[in-house]
């Protein structure tokens, strides 16, 4: 019988030429576009964006029952 493979023990390293570039899309002017197609000014605006996490209101979760 075959022993199970523990994928946590396998180290896979890729060379740069084996990697596939990741295409990033974002919503601009009401529709989605790939960031790679932005002009210089829009790329600068995208780089300056700040992400935030809205704070919770502090209410405890209600229990169902």
DOTIBA-555881 format. One record per residue: residue number from 1; residue in one letter; x, y, z of N, C-alpha, C, O in turn. Coordinates in nm, 4 decimals. Layout:
<rs>
+-----+---+----------+----------+----------+----------+----------+----------+----------+----------+----------+----------+----------+----------+
!   k ! r !     n.xx !     n.yy !     n.zz !    ca.xx !    ca.yy !    ca.zz !     c.xx !     c.yy !     c.zz !     o.xx !     o.yy !     o.zz !
+-----+---+----------+----------+----------+----------+----------+----------+----------+----------+----------+----------+----------+----------+
! NUM ! a !        X !        Y !        Z !        X !        Y !        Z !        X !        Y !        Z !        X !        Y !        Z !
...
+-----+---+----------+----------+----------+----------+----------+----------+----------+----------+----------+----------+----------+----------+
</rs>
This chain:
<rs>
+-----+---+----------+----------+----------+----------+----------+----------+----------+----------+----------+----------+----------+----------+
!   k ! r !     n.xx !     n.yy !     n.zz !    ca.xx !    ca.yy !    ca.zz !     c.xx !     c.yy !     c.zz !     o.xx !     o.yy !     o.zz !
+-----+---+----------+----------+----------+----------+----------+----------+----------+----------+----------+----------+----------+----------+
!   1 ! x !   0.0831 !  -0.1193 !   0.0000 !   0.0000 !   0.0000 !   0.0000 !   0.0867 !   0.1245 !   0.0000 !   0.2000 !   0.1221 !   0.0480 !
!   2 ! x !   0.0346 !   0.2307 !  -0.0527 !   0.1071 !   0.3571 !  -0.0576 !   0.0881 !   0.4329 !   0.0730 !  -0.0232 !   0.4426 !   0.1248 !
!   3 ! x !   0.1963 !   0.4858 !   0.1249 !   0.1888 !   0.5668 !   0.2466 !   0.1346 !   0.7047 !   0.2108 !   0.1623 !   0.7545 !   0.1017 !
!   4 ! x !   0.0572 !   0.7684 !   0.3010 !   0.0067 !   0.9034 !   0.2717 !   0.1206 !   1.0037 !   0.2630 !   0.2212 !   0.9911 !   0.3329 !
!   5 ! x !   0.1042 !   1.1027 !   0.1772 !   0.2068 !   1.2053 !   0.1572 !   0.1763 !   1.3225 !   0.2487 !   0.0647 !   1.3746 !   0.2487 !
!   6 ! x !   0.2745 !   1.3639 !   0.3261 !   0.2597 !   1.4813 !   0.4128 !   0.3112 !   1.6022 !   0.3354 !   0.4320 !   1.6242 !   0.3265 !
!   7 ! x !   0.2183 !   1.6808 !   0.2793 !   0.2559 !   1.7936 !   0.1953 !   0.3206 !   1.9061 !   0.2755 !   0.3834 !   1.9940 !   0.2164 !
!   8 ! x !   0.3073 !   1.9061 !   0.4076 !   0.3730 !   2.0076 !   0.4899 !   0.5237 !   1.9853 !   0.4960 !   0.5980 !   2.0771 !   0.5306 !
!   9 ! x !   0.5695 !   1.8658 !   0.4632 !   0.7109 !   1.8331 !   0.4698 !   0.7817 !   1.8527 !   0.3357 !   0.9039 !   1.8394 !   0.3281 !
!  10 ! x !   0.7073 !   1.8838 !   0.2310 !   0.7658 !   1.8986 !   0.0980 !   0.8022 !   2.0448 !   0.0744 !   0.7173 !   2.1330 !   0.0868 !
!  11 ! x !   0.9270 !   2.0699 !   0.0409 !   0.9726 !   2.2047 !   0.0066 !   0.9865 !   2.2145 !  -0.1447 !   1.0692 !   2.1466 !  -0.2055 !
!  12 ! x !   0.9045 !   2.2996 !  -0.2040 !   0.9092 !   2.3190 !  -0.3485 !   0.9642 !   2.4576 !  -0.3754 !   0.9122 !   2.5572 !  -0.3251 !
!  13 ! x !   1.0683 !   2.4631 !  -0.4540 !   1.1264 !   2.5911 !  -0.4915 !   1.1198 !   2.6044 !  -0.6427 !   1.1595 !   2.5138 !  -0.7159 !
!  14 ! x !   1.0694 !   2.7177 !  -0.6884 !   1.0603 !   2.7443 !  -0.8312 !   1.1665 !   2.8444 !  -0.8722 !   1.1976 !   2.9380 !  -0.7985 !
!  15 ! x !   1.2211 !   2.8235 !  -0.9895 !   1.3121 !   2.9219 !  -1.0468 !   1.2280 !   3.0362 !  -1.1014 !   1.1092 !   3.0185 !  -1.1286 !
!  16 ! x !   1.2880 !   3.1523 !  -1.1176 !   1.2144 !   3.2685 !  -1.1670 !   1.1514 !   3.2416 !  -1.3036 !   1.0409 !   3.2886 !  -1.3308 !
!  17 ! x !   1.2202 !   3.1666 !  -1.3894 !   1.1657 !   3.1403 !  -1.5223 !   1.0489 !   3.0410 !  -1.5183 !   0.9754 !   3.0292 !  -1.6163 !
!  18 ! x !   1.0309 !   2.9696 !  -1.4068 !   0.9194 !   2.8761 !  -1.3923 !   0.7943 !   2.9429 !  -1.3339 !   0.6856 !   2.8853 !  -1.3368 !
!  19 ! x !   0.8103 !   3.0622 !  -1.2821 !   0.6977 !   3.1304 !  -1.2178 !   0.6068 !   3.1951 !  -1.3215 !   0.6506 !   3.2344 !  -1.4297 !
!  20 ! x !   0.4789 !   3.2051 !  -1.2856 !   0.3805 !   3.2702 !  -1.3720 !   0.3444 !   3.4035 !  -1.3076 !   0.3141 !   3.4079 !  -1.1883 !
!  21 ! x !   0.3471 !   3.5118 !  -1.3840 !   0.3141 !   3.6417 !  -1.3247 !   0.1677 !   3.6465 !  -1.2818 !   0.0808 !   3.5888 !  -1.3471 !
!  22 ! x !   0.1424 !   3.7148 !  -1.1735 !   0.0078 !   3.7312 !  -1.1201 !  -0.0516 !   3.8598 !  -1.1769 !   0.0100 !   3.9660 !  -1.1682 !
!  23 ! x !  -0.1693 !   3.8505 !  -1.2343 !  -0.2339 !   3.9682 !  -1.2902 !  -0.3282 !   4.0270 !  -1.1851 !  -0.4193 !   3.9589 !  -1.1380 !
!  24 ! x !  -0.3066 !   4.1520 !  -1.1490 !  -0.3860 !   4.2200 !  -1.0478 !  -0.4885 !   4.3087 !  -1.1163 !  -0.4540 !   4.3883 !  -1.2036 !
!  25 ! x !  -0.6152 !   4.2949 !  -1.0766 !  -0.7234 !   4.3762 !  -1.1303 !  -0.7792 !   4.4620 !  -1.0178 !  -0.7741 !   4.4234 !  -0.9010 !
!  26 ! x !  -0.8320 !   4.5772 !  -1.0528 !  -0.8962 !   4.6631 !  -0.9547 !  -1.0094 !   4.7401 !  -1.0221 !  -1.0162 !   4.7483 !  -1.1447 !
!  27 ! x !  -1.0966 !   4.7953 !  -0.9412 !  -1.2108 !   4.8692 !  -0.9942 !  -1.1708 !   5.0149 !  -1.0123 !  -1.1278 !   5.0804 !  -0.9173 !
!  28 ! x !  -1.1851 !   5.0650 !  -1.1337 !  -1.1519 !   5.2032 !  -1.1660 !  -1.2637 !   5.2603 !  -1.2525 !  -1.3034 !   5.1998 !  -1.3521 !
!  29 ! x !  -1.3132 !   5.3756 !  -1.2141 !  -1.4159 !   5.4462 !  -1.2913 !  -1.5365 !   5.3568 !  -1.3217 !  -1.5926 !   5.3637 !  -1.4311 !
!  30 ! x !  -1.5761 !   5.2738 !  -1.2265 !  -1.6975 !   5.1952 !  -1.2403 !  -1.6826 !   5.0598 !  -1.3066 !  -1.7818 !   4.9883 !  -1.3204 !
!  31 ! x !  -1.5634 !   5.0217 !  -1.3482 !  -1.5460 !   4.8901 !  -1.4075 !  -1.4093 !   4.8350 !  -1.3685 !  -1.3232 !   4.9098 !  -1.3223 !
!  32 ! x !  -1.3890 !   4.7058 !  -1.3866 !  -1.2648 !   4.6400 !  -1.3472 !  -1.1657 !   4.6400 !  -1.4623 !  -1.2007 !   4.6144 !  -1.5775 !
!  33 ! x !  -1.0403 !   4.6696 !  -1.4278 !  -0.9322 !   4.6754 !  -1.5256 !  -0.8065 !   4.6135 !  -1.4656 !  -0.7872 !   4.6192 !  -1.3441 !
!  34 ! x !  -0.7201 !   4.5541 !  -1.5492 !  -0.5912 !   4.5072 !  -1.4981 !  -0.4996 !   4.6259 !  -1.4691 !  -0.4928 !   4.7204 !  -1.5477 !
!  35 ! x !  -0.4299 !   4.6204 !  -1.3571 !  -0.3417 !   4.7298 !  -1.3164 !  -0.2295 !   4.7491 !  -1.4180 !  -0.1810 !   4.8609 !  -1.4353 !
!  36 ! x !  -0.1877 !   4.6429 !  -1.4850 !  -0.0786 !   4.6526 !  -1.5822 !  -0.1149 !   4.7428 !  -1.7006 !  -0.0258 !   4.7950 !  -1.7676 !
!  37 ! x !  -0.2446 !   4.7616 !  -1.7270 !  -0.2841 !   4.8436 !  -1.8414 !  -0.3014 !   4.9915 !  -1.8052 !  -0.3365 !   5.0723 !  -1.8912 !
!  38 ! x !  -0.2772 !   5.0273 !  -1.6790 !  -0.2925 !   5.1664 !  -1.6364 !  -0.1838 !   5.2537 !  -1.6978 !  -0.0735 !   5.2070 !  -1.7261 !
!  39 ! x !  -0.2168 !   5.3821 !  -1.7180 !  -0.1145 !   5.4769 !  -1.7596 !  -0.0317 !   5.5166 !  -1.6359 !  -0.0644 !   5.4757 !  -1.5245 !
!  40 ! x !   0.0722 !   5.5938 !  -1.6541 !   0.1651 !   5.6278 !  -1.5461 !   0.0945 !   5.6964 !  -1.4293 !   0.1217 !   5.6643 !  -1.3136 !
!  41 ! x !   0.0052 !   5.7893 !  -1.4575 !  -0.0642 !   5.8610 !  -1.3516 !  -0.1553 !   5.7717 !  -1.2711 !  -0.1594 !   5.7821 !  -1.1485 !
!  42 ! x !  -0.2287 !   5.6837 !  -1.3373 !  -0.3208 !   5.5932 !  -1.2689 !  -0.2435 !   5.4909 !  -1.1861 !  -0.2887 !   5.4523 !  -1.0783 !
!  43 ! x !  -0.1270 !   5.4463 !  -1.2353 !  -0.0441 !   5.3544 !  -1.1563 !   0.0026 !   5.4230 !  -1.0286 !   0.0088 !   5.3600 !  -0.9230 !
!  44 ! x !   0.0358 !   5.5522 !  -1.0376 !   0.0760 !   5.6271 !  -0.9194 !  -0.0380 !   5.6403 !  -0.8198 !  -0.0172 !   5.6258 !  -0.6993 !
!  45 ! x !  -0.1587 !   5.6677 !  -0.8693 !  -0.2756 !   5.6760 !  -0.7811 !  -0.3010 !   5.5419 !  -0.7128 !  -0.3327 !   5.5370 !  -0.5939 !
!  46 ! x !  -0.2869 !   5.4339 !  -0.7885 !  -0.3085 !   5.3001 !  -0.7319 !  -0.2063 !   5.2711 !  -0.6219 !  -0.2408 !   5.2126 !  -0.5192 !
!  47 ! x !  -0.0809 !   5.3117 !  -0.6427 !   0.0243 !   5.2876 !  -0.5434 !   0.0006 !   5.3676 !  -0.4153 !   0.0444 !   5.3263 !  -0.3079 !
!  48 ! x !  -0.0680 !   5.4811 !  -0.4254 !  -0.0934 !   5.5654 !  -0.3080 !  -0.2176 !   5.5245 !  -0.2296 !  -0.2439 !   5.5807 !  -0.1232 !
!  49 ! x !  -0.2932 !   5.4295 !  -0.2789 !  -0.4153 !   5.3882 !  -0.2089 !  -0.3820 !   5.3339 !  -0.0711 !  -0.2798 !   5.2685 !  -0.0507 !
!  50 ! x !  -0.4710 !   5.3626 !   0.0224 !  -0.4556 !   5.3106 !   0.1582 !  -0.5751 !   5.2219 !   0.1891 !  -0.6891 !   5.2564 !   0.1579 !
!  51 ! x !  -0.5486 !   5.1100 !   0.2492 !  -0.6534 !   5.0174 !   0.2870 !  -0.6776 !   5.0308 !   0.4362 !  -0.5840 !   5.0529 !   0.5131 !
!  52 ! x !  -0.7996 !   5.0178 !   0.4761 !  -0.8332 !   5.0292 !   0.6171 !  -0.9295 !   4.9182 !   0.6549 !  -0.9958 !   4.8586 !   0.5700 !
!  53 ! x !  -0.9355 !   4.8923 !   0.7840 !  -1.0290 !   4.7952 !   0.8372 !  -1.1251 !   4.8704 !   0.9269 !  -1.0834 !   4.9362 !   1.0222 !
!  54 ! x !  -1.2519 !   4.8611 !   0.8971 !  -1.3527 !   4.9312 !   0.9736 !  -1.3603 !   4.8717 !   1.1140 !  -1.3670 !   4.7498 !   1.1303 !
!  55 ! x !  -1.3593 !   4.9576 !   1.2141 !  -1.3651 !   4.9108 !   1.3518 !  -1.5030 !   4.8524 !   1.3817 !  -1.6041 !   4.8977 !   1.3279 !
!  56 ! x !  -1.5052 !   4.7527 !   1.4670 !  -1.6337 !   4.6944 !   1.5044 !  -1.7073 !   4.7892 !   1.5978 !  -1.6459 !   4.8777 !   1.6573 !
!  57 ! x !  -1.8373 !   4.7716 !   1.6109 !  -1.9184 !   4.8623 !   1.6910 !  -1.9117 !   4.8291 !   1.8401 !  -1.9634 !   4.9053 !   1.9218 !
!  58 ! x !  -1.8489 !   4.7166 !   1.8773 !  -1.8323 !   4.6827 !   2.0181 !  -1.9467 !   4.6031 !   2.0767 !  -1.9457 !   4.5741 !   2.1964 !
!  59 ! x !  -2.0449 !   4.5670 !   1.9968 !  -2.1561 !   4.4867 !   2.0480 !  -2.1140 !   4.3408 !   2.0558 !  -2.0395 !   4.2922 !   1.9708 !
!  60 ! x !  -2.1614 !   4.2724 !   2.1567 !  -2.1300 !   4.1310 !   2.1669 !  -2.2227 !   4.0533 !   2.0742 !  -2.3358 !   4.0955 !   2.0500 !
!  61 ! x !  -2.1756 !   3.9403 !   2.0221 !  -2.2589 !   3.8620 !   1.9301 !  -2.3802 !   3.8053 !   2.0041 !  -2.3706 !   3.7664 !   2.1205 !
!  62 ! x !  -2.4933 !   3.8013 !   1.9356 !  -2.6147 !   3.7475 !   1.9956 !  -2.6118 !   3.5950 !   1.9877 !  -2.5656 !   3.5370 !   1.8894 !
!  63 ! x !  -2.6613 !   3.5327 !   2.0917 !  -2.6683 !   3.3866 !   2.0918 !  -2.8036 !   3.3452 !   2.0371 !  -2.9057 !   3.4086 !   2.0635 !
!  64 ! x !  -2.8018 !   3.2379 !   1.9607 !  -2.9267 !   3.1864 !   1.9049 !  -2.9791 !   3.0797 !   1.9973 !  -2.9006 !   3.0023 !   2.0521 !
!  65 ! x !  -3.1078 !   3.0731 !   2.0161 !  -3.1599 !   2.9680 !   2.1008 !  -3.2973 !   2.9799 !   2.1282 !  -3.3536 !   2.8966 !   2.1992 !
+-----+---+----------+----------+----------+----------+----------+----------+----------+----------+----------+----------+----------+----------+
</rs>
